[in-house]
Amino acid sequence: MPSASKARPKPTESQWAAVRGSRIHGKGMFATRSIPRGTRIIEYTGERIDKDEGFRREELRRRRAARGGDGCIYTFELNSRTDIDGRVLWNTARYINHSCEPNCESQIVRGRVWIVALRRIDPGEEITYDYYYDYAHYREHPCRCGARKCAGYIVKAPQRWRVRHAAAEAGRKR
Ligand SMILES: [Zn+2]
């Protein structure tokens, strides 16, 4: 039997990183100690939803963004049937910012999403990964990651050339 008190899940924690104010955006997660390459730093958790519910929530998100509200995408595609909606208070990994030159990546391991170090990370460094947003609607997601090769928008690495191409085209027409 489930317990009588419907306690909300406790926020996830990492033995490697903690939440602090970020120069990139709002809050971020920062290494609290030296993190070896390949370390699973924290799980990206949330509510498991099917694709129909995923589409419905994406619609809500776009309407919220159009009104000037939070336009961030917290949905993670787990597989062809299931998404994870990480927009829940207990998902501490939702604070991790995108970077165009990230030090982590997201990995799906047996139905769970992990944020994994791509290289050794020093204490105090901000934890980042590529949000892998699609090029479509890229203007809704400006990037302030500060990386030398920042595309100016949050777009998955393989499609960033399209952002640069669009900017060059606009420059030519001016
Ligand atoms: Zn960037």
Residues whose N, C-alpha, C, O or C-beta is under 5 A from the ligand:
A	BS01	ZN	S99 C100 C143 R144 C145 G146 C150 A151 G152
